[in-house]
Amino acid sequence: MSRTTRSLTAVFAAITLLSGCGPAANGPETSAGSDQSSSADTAATSTPSDASPAPVTPALPTTTKPKPPVAGTALAAVAKLTVKGRAPMTGYTRAQFGQAWYDTDKNGCDTRNDILRRDLKSRQMQNACKVLAGTLDPDPYTGTSIRFVYGGASEVDIDHVVALSDAWQKGAATWAAGKRLALANDPLNLLAVDASTNRSKGDGDAATWLPPYKAFRCTYVARQVAVKGKYAIWVTSAERDAMTRVLTTCPTMPLPGPGSASTVAALPAGQPAPQPAPAPAPPASVYYANCDAVRAAGAAPIHRGDPGYASRLDRDGDGIGCE
């Protein structure tokens, strides 16, 4: 090759390299640009594998205090009843509550017929007072319909909602005769009911007996609360708890009004008044090791002055121990 030819070849190679048109220049640049674009796209659309979701703040627990009973309801009235232990039955007889079905309101009709006229439907009367027949519909204790016929089968009783023997053990033993006579004949404390169910009740309080007909239980207990409040008859702690349990299911149940009957009735003319039973003498000495022993004896809560009361049983010093 001549010197001139070699010079021309070198010049042509230099021009090719400067123009960037050679295959060696295009290949690597195109490949590098493609890889960079792909990496950028991946980075823009992918979430790092070690990323964690934002922490969730747990909801704080909410505490709701039970609402106090509404004034005027039977539930609110339970808290106002005095709570004490049951006294003995010593001296109790039905005669201590005076003549049965005495006309205490002086309307010319005995109390039994007053209640039959009030509670029975479709009545048949002999006169303005005496009920010959009628229908108890529904019977408050069973929810059934019962036909009453004077002189027929004894299917309807007039029940003392607060049994007289129960009242005797919770204050009535020390009452004057006129107050006991009033309780025994107060319409607030009387209901016409199924006879056999009434006799199964005996002298039970709310802690030991409730009507089998559950739909009437709130009304029944509310009436007991009203009677006990009107006559200041106390309740046991178990009875109070049972009343509260029932009335909590119907917190708006109103407390029945006291009615027009007085809490002291005039005694029949010429009839000697039954004398209050003497209060039982307290035992010579009563000792309770602790509140468990007080409760086991049925004496809780124990009040200052009660047999066996001691300040060690009354930690808050309010006069009532083992509450």
VOBA-1610 file (N, C-alpha, C; in pm, whole numbers, padded with zeros to 5 digits, always signed):
BEGIN
Met+00088-00120+00000Met+00000+00000+00000Met+00089+00122+00000Ser+00047+00219-00080Ser+00131+00338-00094Ser+00108+00429+00025Arg+00193+00520+00044Arg+00178+00615+00156Arg+00052+00694+00142Thr+00015+00727+00025Thr-00108+00806+00004Thr-00230+00729+00044Thr-00233+00600+00009Thr-00351+00514+00043Thr-00364+00499+00192Arg-00254+00475+00262Arg-00261+00460+00408Arg-00310+00587+00473Ser-00275+00699+00425Ser-00319+00828+00482Ser-00468+00845+00467Leu-00521+00811+00350Leu-00665+00823+00326Leu-00745+00730+00418Thr-00695+00610+00439Thr-00763+00512+00527Thr-00769+00563+00671Ala-00664+00621+00719Ala-00660+00673+00857Ala-00755+00788+00875Val-00761+00874+00774Val-00852+00990+00781Val-00997+00944+00786Phe-01033+00844+00703Phe-01172+00792+00698Phe-01210+00731+00834Ala-01120+00658+00899Ala-01149+00596+01029Ala-01174+00701+01137Ala-01095+00810+01127Ala-01111+00917+01227Ala-01244+00985+01212Ile-01285+01008+01085Ile-01415+01073+01062Ile-01529+00986+01112Thr-01518+00854+01094Thr-01624+00759+01138Thr-01640+00762+01289Leu-01528+00762+01360Leu-01535+00763+01506Leu-01592+00893+01558Leu-01558+01006+01499Leu-01609+01136+01548Leu-01757+01154+01520Ser-01809+01093+01415Ser-01949+01112+01380Ser-02043+01029+01467Gly-01996+00928+01543Gly-02079+00842+01628Gly-02167+00749+01551Cys-02141+00721+01428Cys-02228+00636+01345Cys-02182+00493+01343Gly-02076+00463+01406Gly-02025+00328+01400Gly-02103+00231+01486Pro-02104+00109+01453Pro-02179+00009+01530Pro-02129-00004+01670Ala-02006+00016+01700Ala-01955+00003+01837Ala-02009+00109+01926Ala-02036+00232+01869Ala-02086+00342+01952Ala-02231+00324+01985Asn-02314+00280+01892Asn-02460+00269+01915Asn-02496+00158+02011Gly-02435+00040+02002Gly-02477-00077+02082Gly-02473-00052+02231Pro-02362-00017+02290Pro-02355+00000+02435Pro-02445+00110+02485Glu-02455+00228+02413Glu-02539+00338+02462Glu-02685+00297+02468Thr-02735+00231+02365Thr-02876+00189+02362Thr-02906+00092+02473Ser-02816-00003+02500Ser-02838-00103+02606Ser-02839-00038+02743Ala-02749+00056+02767Ala-02742+00122+02897Ala-02866+00204+02922Gly-02915+00277+02819Gly-03037+00359+02837Gly-03157+00274+02867Ser-03169+00158+02804Ser-03284+00068+02828Ser-03285+00016+02970Asp-03166-00024+03019Asp-03158-00076+03157Asp-03194+00030+03258Gln-03149+00154+03238Gln-03178+00261+03333Gln-03326+00293+03336Ser-03394+00293+03219Ser-03537+00322+03213Ser-03617+00216+03285Ser-03576+00089+03264Ser-03647-00022+03330Ser-03633-00014+03479Ser-03515+00020+03530Ser-03493+00031+03675Ser-03575+00142+03734Ala-03586+00254+03660Ala-03663+00368+03710Ala-03810+00334+03722Asp-03862+00263+03618Asp-04003+00223+03622Asp-04031+00131+03739Thr-03938+00034+03760Thr-03956-00062+03870Thr-03955+00009+04003Ala-03862+00104+04019Ala-03852+00178+04144Ala-03976+00260+04169Ala-04041+00311+04061Ala-04157+00398+04077Ala-04282+00321+04112Thr-04289+00192+04074Thr-04414+00117+04091Thr-04408+00013+04200Ser-04290-00014+04257Ser-04277-00121+04357Ser-04269-00063+04496Thr-04320-00140+04597Thr-04310-00102+04738Thr-04198-00182+04800Pro-04108-00121+04872Pro-03999-00197+04934Pro-04054-00310+05020Ser-03989-00426+05014Ser-04040-00544+05085Ser-04036-00527+05236Asp-03954-00441+05290Asp-03946-00425+05435Asp-04033-00312+05488Ala-04121-00254+05402Ala-04207-00146+05448Ala-04317-00200+05538Ser-04355-00132+05647Ser-04459-00176+05742Ser-04577-00082+05735Pro-04702-00135+05755Pro-04818-00046+05755Pro-04812+00052+05871Ala-04883+00161+05858Ala-04884+00263+05964Ala-04947+00205+06090Pro-04890+00231+06206Pro-04946+00176+06331Pro-05087+00226+06356Val-05173+00136+06408Val-05312+00171+06440Val-05323+00196+06589Thr-05374+00309+06628Thr-05390+00342+06770Thr-05512+00269+06825Pro-05496+00179+06925Pro-05612+00106+06978Pro-05712+00201+07043Ala-05841+00165+07029Ala-05947+00246+07091Ala-05941+00233+07243Leu-05954+00342+07310Leu-05951+00340+07456Leu-06080+00277+07509Pro-06072+00191+07612Pro-06194+00132+07668Pro-06285+00239+07726Thr-06414+00221+07704Thr-06512+00317+07759Thr-06581+00256+07879Thr-06602+00334+07980Thr-06670+00287+08100Thr-06800+00364+08114Thr-06909+00291+08132Thr-07040+00354+08150Thr-07092+00321+08289Lys-07119+00422+08366Lys-07173+00402+08500Lys-07323+00377+08490Pro-07374+00283+08571Pro-07519+00261+08567Pro-07594+00387+08607Lys-07702+00414+08536Lys-07780+00532+08566Lys-07855+00514+08698Pro-07863+00617+08779Pro-07940+00605+08904Pro-08088+00586+08873Pro-08161+00517+08960Pro-08304+00497+08935Pro-08376+00630+08924Val-08476+00633+08840Val-08554+00754+08818Val-08646+00778+08938Ala-08651+00900+08986Ala-08738+00933+09099Ala-08883+00898+09065Gly-08951+00844+09165Gly-09091+00808+09146Gly-09113+00666+09099Thr-09003+00595+09069Thr-09017+00456+09027Thr-09007+00363+09147Ala-09058+00242+09129Ala-09049+00143+09236Ala-08904+00108+09265Leu-08820+00106+09160Leu-08679+00074+09180Leu-08612+00176+09270Ala-08642+00304+09251Ala-08584+00407+09337Ala-08633+00394+09480Ala-08757+00350+09498Ala-08815+00340+09633Ala-08755+00225+09713Val-08704+00123+09646Val-08644+00010+09719Val-08530+00058+09808Ala-08450+00151+09757Ala-08334+00199+09832Ala-08374+00273+09959Lys-08499+00314+09971Lys-08544+00389+10087Lys-08599+00298+10198Leu-08615+00169+10168Leu-08668+00078+10269Leu-08560+00044+10372Thr-08601+00031+10496Thr-08508-00008+10603Thr-08474-00156+10587Val-08347-00188+10605Val-08300-00326+10593Val-08259-00377+10730Lys-08320-00486+10773Lys-08287-00548+10902Lys-08310-00698+10890Gly-08267-00769+10992Gly-08291-00912+10996Gly-08436-00944+11034Arg-08480-01063+10999Arg-08615-01107+11030Arg-08628-01138+11179Ala-08733-01087+11243Ala-08759-01116+11385Ala-08834-01249+11395Pro-08842-01307+11514Pro-08913-01434+11529Pro-09064-01417+11516Met-09133-01530+11495Met-09279-01530+11479Met-09351-01530+11615Thr-09279-01521+11721Thr-09336-01530+11856Thr-09457-01440+11871Gly-09569-01498+11913Gly-09690-01421+11941Gly-09781-01397+11822Tyr-09742-01443+11703Tyr-09825-01414+11586Tyr-09951-01501+11581Thr-10064-01438+11558Thr-10189-01504+11519Thr-10261-01409+11424Arg-10349-01463+11342Arg-10426-01378+11251Arg-10510-01277+11330Ala-10553-01317+11450Ala-10636-01228+11532Ala-10562-01101+11574Gln-10429-01103+11572Gln-10353-00984+11607Gln-10376-00870+11507Phe-10433-00904+11389Phe-10461-00801+11289Phe-10610-00768+11283Gly-10682-00803+11388Gly-10820-00761+11403Gly-10920-00845+11326Gln-11043-00800+11328Gln-11153-00870+11263Gln-11127-00883+11113Ala-11139-01006+11060Ala-11114-01028+10918Ala-11215-00952+10832Trp-11165-00884+10733Trp-11245-00811+10634Trp-11337-00708+10699Tyr-11280-00637+10794Tyr-11355-00532+10864Tyr-11375-00413+10770Asp-11488-00347+10784Asp-11522-00231+10700Asp-11450-00107+10753Thr-11321-00101+10725Thr-11241+00010+10778Thr-11272+00143+10710Asp-11320+00140+10584Asp-11349+00266+10515Asp-11492+00315+10536Lys-11569+00238+10614Lys-11706+00278+10653Lys-11796+00303+10532Asn-11782+00222+10427Asn-11871+00237+10310Asn-11990+00142+10314Gly-12002+00068+10424Gly-12114-00024+10440Gly-12090-00163+10382Cys-11973-00186+10324Cys-11940-00316+10264Cys-11813-00369+10328Asp-11806-00501+10349Asp-11684-00557+10406Asp-11572-00553+10302Thr-11449-00562+10350Thr-11333-00545+10262Thr-11326-00652+10154Arg-11361-00777+10187Arg-11354-00884+10087Arg-11440-00850+09965Asn-11564-00808+09989Asn-11651-00773+09877Asn-11604-00647+09805Asp-11543-00556+09877Asp-11484-00438+09811Asp-11382-00480+09706Ile-11298-00577+09740Ile-11191-00620+09649Ile-11249-00704+09535Leu-11349-00789+09565Leu-11411-00867+09458Leu-11477-00773+09355Arg-11544-00668+09403Arg-11606-00573+09310Arg-11500-00501+09227Arg-11388-00472+09287Arg-11281-00400+09216Arg-11214-00488+09111Asp-11188-00615+09143Asp-11102-00699+09060Asp-11175-00792+08963Leu-11302-00824+08987Leu-11373-00917+08900Leu-11444-00845+08786Lys-11457-00913+08675Lys-11532-00862+08560Lys-11664-00940+08549Ser-11757-00884+08473Ser-11888-00948+08450Ser-11952-00991+08582Arg-11956-00899+08676Arg-12005-00931+08810Arg-12157-00948+08812Gln-12202-01036+08899Gln-12344-01049+08933Gln-12357-01017+09082Met-12441-00923+09115Met-12449-00872+09251Met-12582-00910+09316Gln-12577-00934+09448Gln-12700-00952+09525Gln-12758-00817+09565Asn-12668-00726+09597Asn-12705-00588+09631Asn-12586-00499+09599Ala-12581-00382+09654Ala-12472-00291+09621Ala-12337-00340+09669Cys-12337-00434+09765Cys-12211-00481+09823Cys-12173-00622+09781Lys-12264-00716+09794Lys-12228-00857+09787Lys-12216-00906+09644Val-12099-00964+09612Val-12071-01020+09480Val-12111-01167+09479Leu-12203-01205+09390Leu-12247-01344+09379Leu-12163-01422+09278Ala-12114-01356+09174Ala-12035-01425+09072Ala-11957-01322+08993Gly-11856-01369+08923Gly-11774-01282+08841Gly-11656-01359+08784Thr-11578-01294+08701Thr-11464-01358+08637Thr-11336-01281+08668Leu-11236-01352+08712Leu-11104-01294+08736Leu-11024-01317+08607Asp-11009-01212+08528Asp-10950-01230+08396Asp-10862-01109+08361Pro-10731-01125+08365Pro-10664-01249+08403Pro-10636-01255+08552Asp-10614-01376+08602Asp-10564-01389+08739Asp-10420-01339+08740Pro-10386-01245+08829Pro-10250-01187+08825Pro-10139-01286+08856Tyr-10168-01395+08926Tyr-10062-01487+08965Tyr-10038-01598+08863Thr-10138-01630+08781Thr-10121-01737+08682Thr-10144-01693+08539Gly-10208-01577+08520Gly-10237-01530+08386Gly-10357-01598+08323Thr-10428-01682+08397Thr-10544-01754+08344Thr-10673-01682+08382Ser-10785-01731+08328Ser-10917-01677+08360Ser-10985-01771+08459Ile-11037-01716+08568Ile-11099-01798+08674Ile-11239-01745+08702Arg-11333-01834+08708Arg-11471-01798+08738Arg-11495-01808+08888Phe-11551-01702+08945Phe-11586-01701+09087Phe-11738-01711+09102Val-11781-01802+09190Val-11923-01815+09223Val-11933-01825+09375Tyr-12010-01736+09433Tyr-12027-01736+09578Tyr-12088-01867+09623Gly-12027-01928+09724Gly-12075-02055+09777Gly-12029-02175+09698Gly-11961-02155+09586Gly-11912-02267+09507Gly-11772-02307+09549Ala-11700-02369+09455Ala-11563-02412+09486Ala-11478-02289+09520Ser-11390-02308+09618Ser-11307-02195+09662Ser-11191-02178+09565Glu-11215-02101+09458Glu-11114-02084+09355Glu-11051-01945+09354Val-11108-01852+09427Val-11054-01716+09433Val-11031-01678+09579Asp-10910-01635+09609Asp-10874-01583+09741Asp-10850-01432+09731Ile-10860-01365+09844Ile-10812-01227+09854Ile-10677-01235+09926Asp-10572-01208+09852Asp-10436-01223+09907Asp-10384-01093+09964His-10314-01104+10077His-10235-00993+10129His-10102-00994+10054Val-10079-00894+09972Val-09956-00888+09891Val-09834-00897+09983Val-09833-00818+10089Val-09736-00837+10197Val-09807-00922+10302Ala-09765-01046+10314Ala-09831-01139+10407Ala-09829-01083+10548Leu-09938-01106+10622Leu-09946-01051+10758Leu-09838-01110+10849Ser-09809-01238+10833Ser-09704-01297+10916Ser-09566-01244+10879Asp-09548-01210+10752Asp-09421-01148+10711Asp-09409-01010+10774Ala-09518-00934+10770Ala-09518-00801+10833Ala-09492-00811+10982Trp-09548-00915+11046Trp-09528-00935+11190Trp-09381-00948+11224Gln-09308-01021+11140Gln-09165-01044+11165Gln-09077-00925+11126Lys-09138-00824+11066Lys-09060-00711+11018Lys-09117-00578+11067Gly-09164-00580+11191Gly-09206-00455+11254Gly-09344-00455+11313Ala-09440-00529+11255Ala-09579-00518+11299Ala-09604-00576+11438Ala-09513-00657+11488Ala-09533-00714+11622Ala-09538-00607+11730Thr-09483-00492+11705Thr-09481-00386+11805Thr-09579-00273+11774Trp-09660-00289+11670Trp-09754-00184+11633Trp-09875-00179+11726Ala-09942-00065+11724Ala-10073-00055+11786Ala-10174-00134+11702Ala-10283-00179+11768Ala-10381-00264+11702Ala-10445-00195+11581Gly-10466-00064+11589Gly-10530+00007+11479Gly-10446+00007+11353Lys-10314+00007+11367Lys-10227+00005+11249Lys-10228-00134+11186Arg-10229-00238+11267Arg-10236-00374+11212Arg-10370-00397+11141Leu-10479-00346+11199Leu-10610-00359+11136Leu-10612-00287+11001Ala-10548-00171+10994Ala-10543-00095+10869Ala-10467-00172+10761Leu-10351-00230+10796Leu-10273-00306+10699Leu-10353-00424+10644Ala-10423-00493+10732Ala-10497-00614+10691Ala-10612-00582+10596Asn-10659-00457+10594Asn-10775-00421+10512Asn-10746-00312+10409Asp-10621-00278+10390Asp-10584-00173+10296Asp-10592-00226+10153Pro-10673-00168+10064Pro-10682-00215+09926Pro-10548-00220+09853Leu-10454-00135+09893Leu-10322-00139+09831Leu-10255-00273+09854Asn-10286-00338+09965Asn-10222-00464+10002Asn-10307-00586+09969Leu-10412-00570+09890Leu-10506-00679+09865Leu-10527-00701+09715Leu-10532-00830+09676Leu-10558-00868+09538Leu-10644-00993+09534Ala-10741-00998+09443Ala-10814-01122+09416Ala-10725-01208+09326Val-10700-01334+09370Val-10605-01420+09298Val-10651-01565+09302Asp-10583-01647+09223Asp-10608-01791+09224Asp-10579-01848+09362Ala-10674-01922+09416Ala-10663-01968+09555Ala-10546-02064+09576Ser-10531-02161+09490Ser-10425-02261+09513Ser-10286-02198+09501Thr-10268-02106+09408Thr-10138-02040+09395Thr-10109-01953+09516Asn-10213-01885+09565Asn-10195-01802+09683Asn-10152-01885+09803Arg-10207-02003+09817Arg-10173-02086+09933Arg-10033-02144+09922Ser-09982-02154+09801Ser-09843-02199+09787Ser-09746-02089+09828Lys-09791-01965+09823Lys-09707-01851+09862Lys-09680-01851+10012Gly-09781-01885+10093Gly-09765-01880+10237Gly-09731-01739+10282Asp-09627-01727+10365Asp-09586-01594+10412Asp-09459-01548+10341Gly-09436-01600+10220Gly-09314-01569+10147Gly-09301-01421+10111Asp-09178-01374+10112Asp-09149-01238+10065Asp-09088-01250+09925Ala-09040-01139+09870Ala-08989-01140+09732Ala-08866-01229+09715Ala-08795-01257+09824Ala-08677-01343+09815Ala-08712-01490+09807Thr-08834-01526+09849Thr-08871-01668+09855Thr-08988-01705+09766Trp-09064-01605+09717Trp-09179-01638+09632Trp-09210-01521+09539Leu-09234-01558+09412Leu-09281-01462+09311Leu-09393-01528+09231Pro-09485-01452+09175Pro-09593-01512+09098Pro-09539-01595+08982Pro-09597-01713+08957Pro-09555-01792+08841Pro-09571-01718+08708Tyr-09671-01629+08701Tyr-09696-01551+08580Tyr-09594-01438+08575Lys-09488-01455+08494Lys-09375-01363+08495Lys-09412-01221+08453Ala-09514-01209+08367Ala-09552-01076+08320Ala-09605-00988+08432Phe-09642-01047+08545Phe-09697-00969+08656Phe-09594-00942+08765Arg-09476-00996+08754Arg-09380-00987+08865Arg-09339-00844+08897Cys-09316-00763+08795Cys-09277-00624+08822Cys-09388-00551+08898Thr-09512-00569+08854Thr-09625-00504+08920Thr-09639-00553+09064Tyr-09621-00682+09083Tyr-09633-00743+09216Tyr-09528-00687+09312Val-09403-00687+09268Val-09295-00639+09355Val-09310-00489+09380Ala-09349-00414+09278Ala-09370-00270+09297Ala-09477-00246+09404Arg-09578-00330+09406Arg-09684-00314+09506Arg-09633-00348+09646Gln-09551-00452+09656Gln-09490-00483+09786Gln-09405-00366+09836Val-09328-00307+09747Val-09245-00192+09786Val-09333-00078+09836Ala-09445-00054+09768Ala-09535+00055+09808Ala-09595+00029+09945Val-09638-00095+09970Val-09698-00129+10100Val-09595-00116+10211Lys-09476-00168+10188Lys-09373-00165+10293Lys-09327-00022+10319Gly-09324+00059+10214Gly-09290+00199+10235Gly-09398+00274+10311Lys-09523+00249+10278Lys-09635+00319+10342Lys-09642+00288+10491Tyr-09619+00163+10528Tyr-09633+00121+10668Tyr-09499+00108+10742Ala-09390+00146+10676Ala-09256+00137+10738Ala-09226-00005+10785Ile-09257-00102+10702Ile-09220-00241+10727Ile-09081-00262+10668Trp-08993-00318+10744Trp-08857-00333+10691Trp-08846-00456+10602Val-08731-00469+10535Val-08702-00583+10449Val-08568-00643+10491Thr-08549-00770+10460Thr-08418-00831+10482Thr-08328-00796+10364Ser-08198-00817+10380Ser-08107-00785+10270Ser-08135-00873+10148Ala-08170-01001+10174Ala-08202-01091+10062Ala-08328-01045+09990Glu-08425-00997+10066Glu-08549-00947+10007Glu-08523-00821+09925Arg-08445-00730+09979Arg-08412-00607+09905Arg-08343-00641+09773Asp-08248-00736+09778Asp-08176-00773+09657Asp-08271-00835+09554Ala-08365-00918+09602Ala-08461-00979+09509Ala-08551-00873+09447Met-08595-00777+09526Met-08678-00668+09472Met-08602-00591+09366Thr-08477-00559+09395Thr-08395-00484+09300Thr-08374-00562+09171Arg-08350-00693+09185Arg-08327-00778+09069Arg-08449-00777+08975Val-08568-00790+09034Val-08689-00792+08952Val-08712-00655+08888Leu-08703-00549+08967Leu-08737-00416+08917Leu-08633-00359+08822Thr-08512-00414+08823Thr-08410-00372+08726Thr-08453-00410+08585Thr-08537-00512+08572Thr-08586-00552+08440Thr-08696-00458+08390Cys-08748-00374+08477Cys-08855-00278+08439Cys-08829-00148+08514Pro-08717-00080+08484Pro-08673+00035+08564Pro-08768+00154+08564Thr-08861+00158+08469Thr-08955+00271+08465Thr-09088+00239+08533Met-09099+00119+08593Met-09222+00083+08663Met-09251+00185+08774Pro-09363+00256+08768Pro-09390+00356+08872Pro-09424+00292+09006Leu-09393+00362+09112Leu-09432+00317+09245Leu-09582+00345+09263Pro-09661+00244+09297Pro-09804+00270+09318Pro-09826+00374+09427Gly-09928+00454+09412Gly-09959+00553+09514Gly-10012+00487+09640Pro-10008+00556+09753Pro-10049+00496+09880Pro-10199+00473+09891Gly-10277+00536+09807Gly-10422+00522+09815Gly-10479+00608+09927Ser-10611+00600+09940Ser-10679+00686+10038Ser-10690+00624+10176Ala-10660+00495+10189Ala-10674+00429+10319Ala-10570+00480+10417Ser-10615+00508+10539Ser-10524+00554+10644Ser-10440+00437+10695Thr-10326+00470+10754Thr-10242+00365+10813Thr-10285+00331+10955Val-10388+00395+11005Val-10444+00362+11137Val-10595+00356+11122Ala-10654+00242+11157Ala-10798+00225+11144Ala-10863+00231+11281Ala-10987+00282+11282Ala-11064+00285+11407Ala-11111+00143+11439Leu-11091+00101+11563Leu-11130-00034+11604Leu-11281-00044+11620Pro-11336-00165+11599Pro-11480-00184+11620Pro-11521-00144+11761Ala-11637-00082+11773Ala-11685-00038+11905Ala-11702-00157+11998Gly-11653-00139+12120Gly-11669-00243+12221Gly-11576-00361+12207Gln-11491-00360+12107Gln-11400-00474+12089Gln-11266-00442+12154Pro-11219-00523+12245Pro-11089-00496+12307Pro-10978-00506+12203Ala-10889-00415+12213Ala-10778-00412+12118Ala-10676-00519+12151Pro-10632-00596+12051Pro-10522-00690+12075Pro-10397-00613+12117Gln-10328-00666+12213Gln-10209-00599+12263Gln-10087-00638+12180Pro-09998-00542+12155Pro-09876-00577+12084Pro-09799-00686+12158Ala-09740-00774+12083Ala-09660-00879+12146Ala-09535-00816+12206Pro-09497-00861+12324Pro-09374-00807+12382Pro-09254-00840+12295Ala-09166-00747+12288Ala-09044-00772+12210Ala-08965-00884+12276Pro-08915-00978+12196Pro-08839-01088+12255Pro-08712-01037+12321Ala-08683-01095+12436Ala-08562-01055+12508Ala-08440-01099+12429Pro-08341-01014+12419Pro-08221-01054+12345Pro-08148-01166+12419Pro-08081-01250+12347Pro-08002-01355+12413Pro-07902-01294+12511Ala-07868-01373+12610Ala-07777-01324+12714Ala-07647-01273+12652Ser-07595-01346+12558Ser-07473-01301+12491Ser-07468-01363+12353Val-07434-01279+12257Val-07418-01326+12120Val-07283-01278+12072Tyr-07208-01367+12012Tyr-07076-01330+11961Tyr-07062-01382+11819Tyr-07020-01295+11729Tyr-06991-01334+11592Tyr-06843-01309+11566Ala-06775-01413+11520Ala-06632-01401+11496Ala-06602-01307+11379Asn-06689-01307+11280Asn-06669-01224+11162Asn-06802-01210+11088Cys-06798-01141+10975Cys-06922-01117+10900Cys-06976-01244+10836Asp-06888-01339+10807Asp-06937-01467+10754Asp-07028-01534+10855Ala-06991-01525+10983Ala-07073-01585+11089Ala-07205-01510+11104Val-07201-01378+11086Val-07323-01297+11094Val-07419-01337+10982Arg-07365-01351+10861Arg-07450-01388+10747Arg-07504-01529+10762Ala-07420-01621+10812Ala-07466-01759+10830Ala-07581-01766+10929Ala-07584-01674+11025Ala-07692-01671+11125Ala-07814-01595+11076Gly-07805-01539+10954Gly-07918-01463+10899Gly-07936-01328+10965Ala-07830-01275+11028Ala-07840-01149+11101Ala-07780-01031+11026Ala-07734-01051+10903Ala-07672-00941+10826Ala-07779-00866+10747Pro-07766-00734+10736Pro-07667-00651+10806Pro-07704-00636+10952Ile-07604-00619+11036Ile-07627-00609+11180Ile-07613-00462+11221His-07708-00415+11299His-07714-00273+11336His-07665-00250+11479Arg-07616-00132+11504Arg-07575-00095+11639Arg-07695-00113+11733Gly-07676-00188+11840Gly-07784-00218+11932Gly-07838-00359+11914Asp-07815-00421+11797Asp-07856-00560+11777Asp-07764-00652+11856Pro-07820-00766+11903Pro-07734-00864+11972Pro-07618-00907+11882Gly-07498-00902+11937Gly-07380-00945+11863Gly-07310-00836+11784Tyr-07371-00714+11780Tyr-07304-00606+11707Tyr-07172-00571+11775Ala-07070-00546+11693Ala-06940-00502+11745Ala-06878-00409+11642Ser-06801-00314+11690Ser-06741-00215+11601Ser-06648-00279+11499Arg-06589-00394+11531Arg-06499-00460+11436Arg-06576-00514+11315Leu-06708-00530+11331Leu-06791-00575+11218Leu-06839-00457+11134Asp-06814-00335+11182Asp-06865-00213+11119Asp-06747-00125+11082Arg-06680-00159+10973Arg-06553-00094+10939Arg-06567+00053+10909Asp-06682+00094+10850Asp-06696+00236+10816Asp-06760+00315+10928Gly-06795+00248+11039Gly-06845+00319+11157Gly-06978+00387+11139Asp-07063+00337+11044Asp-07193+00403+11023Asp-07306+00341+11102Gly-07272+00246+11191Gly-07376+00184+11272Gly-07438+00062+11211Ile-07393+00025+11090Ile-07447-00093+11022Ile-07328-00180+10983Gly-07320-00298+11040Gly-07209-00388+11011Gly-07246-00496+10911Cys-07144-00549+10846Cys-07161-00661+10751Cys-07260-00628+10642Glu-07248-00509+10585Glu-07341-00464+10481Glu-07319-00542+10352
//
